[in-house]
Amino acid sequence: MVIEKLYELYLQHPVISTDTRKIASGSLFFALKGDKFDANTFATQALEAGAAYAVIDNAQYRISDQYILVDDVLQTLQDLAKYHRKQVQIPVIGLTGSNGKTTTKELINSVLSQHFNTYATQGNLNNHIGVPLSVLSINPSHEVAVIEMGANHQREIAMLCEIAQPTHGLITNVGKAHLEGFGGPEGVKKGKGELYDYLKATGGVIFINTDSPKLVDMKAERELQNTIGYGTQAEGNFIWGKLTNNSPYVALEWYDENGNAHAVQSNLTGAYNIDNILVAICIGAFLKLSTAEINAGIEDYQPVNNRSQIKHTETNVLICDYYNANPSSMAVAIDNISIMDAKTKVLILGDMFEMGEVSPTEHEAIIQKAILAPVDERIFIGKHFYEQRLGFSADFYETAEDAIKAIKDKPIKNATILIKGSRGMALERLVELL
């Protein structure tokens, strides 16, 4: 079926389902293939659960006109999203980066939602499947959209840009994330830079953190012109600001394009979040929101999903930041607790994944940084940290189960505790002990 015909069906049934456990009545079901399943086999089940049509790419499952046969379901989903995006005449803000993407996306959404009917990527739907699903969720009532784009190899951001077609965009930062897939730090820089390349080619607006030498270099290399700066210095920036408090929540003073000062208090912890807050302020100001609307957006945002999130237990203050981890985010998290005002500080750090051949070096570097940090106790969890334990005076556990047993035997009390590690470490299991 040609995309134009499928799009007519989409307009009649503008909800996409890909999971038979969550079928929306009257939706279009796309039978995507996974590593361990072929959703073509679930097409009938999807229709029985209420889907209006099932898009499949295996002819043997087409038993009625409710089954739409295409060459490739994933490609069709992406093509449908591209076609829909061309019909949507609103600002679309695309963002990517090594760290802070989701927090930044949520902050921008919170700010813009004070004034506009805003659509923003739900959860972490930021990959080759999630981005088309996000684009197809934009409806005629939306006035602006914020689309998060993630990647673990080169050319992926370029492909996602072709789907989301952002009119505005930003790279939060370029750090040591997904080094294995990108082929090292330069590969990360090149891969993230694909967003700049797209916006330059299409005449889009780029918001750039002028505090980042890497981003400034990437701007210079591309001779980017249509840029709006933000950072912690006044010179050359549309919006700038400075940290005024971080114990434990980030507060800052920010200055608008006329030099007027404004104070705002967030519900985020981590001094590194000043960059994420400033770009949300910058985009709000650029799109002509009032100071009251911008500040309300920052103050209303409550972090979730264990990203820069504070939890108070009966005996401790927990900095829950274990949704993901890489050397760059680990380093700034350690720096952050180092400058926090707390009587007793503890680091609990879990393995970083997708490091490839540099994993031993990067894990050792984080251990060394943690040893030098002004904290009272250091706990490392996971086989990668455990393999680098020799010569260091700290507590190392090969598994989370080993760490849990040790913490039960020797409880931690009256401390501020940073818990950070890759998602696969499942460090949330420690929370109930702390």
Secondary structure as UniProt FT lines:
FT   HELIX           3..12
FT   STRAND          16..17
FT   HELIX           20..22
FT   TURN            25..26
FT   STRAND          28..30
FT   HELIX           39..42
FT   HELIX           43..48
FT   TURN            49..50
FT   STRAND          53..56
FT   HELIX           59..61
FT   TURN            65..66
FT   STRAND          67..69
FT   HELIX           73..87
FT   STRAND          92..96
FT   HELIX           101..112
FT   TURN            113..115
FT   STRAND          118..120
FT   TURN            123..124
FT   TURN            128..129
FT   HELIX           130..135
FT   TURN            136..137
FT   TURN            140..141
FT   STRAND          144..148
FT   TURN            154..155
FT   HELIX           156..164
FT   STRAND          168..171
FT   HELIX           179..182
FT   HELIX           185..192
FT   HELIX           194..202
FT   STRAND          205..209
FT   TURN            210..211
FT   HELIX           213..222
FT   STRAND          227..231
FT   TURN            235..236
FT   STRAND          239..246
FT   STRAND          249..255
FT   TURN            257..258
FT   STRAND          261..269
FT   TURN            271..272
FT   HELIX           273..286
FT   TURN            287..288
FT   HELIX           291..300
FT   TURN            305..306
FT   STRAND          309..312
FT   STRAND          317..320
FT   HELIX           327..339
FT   STRAND          345..350
FT   HELIX           356..358
FT   HELIX           359..372
FT   STRAND          377..381
FT   HELIX           383..386
FT   TURN            387..388
FT   TURN            390..391
FT   STRAND          395..397
FT   HELIX           400..409
FT   STRAND          416..420
FT   HELIX           423..425
FT   HELIX           427..433
//
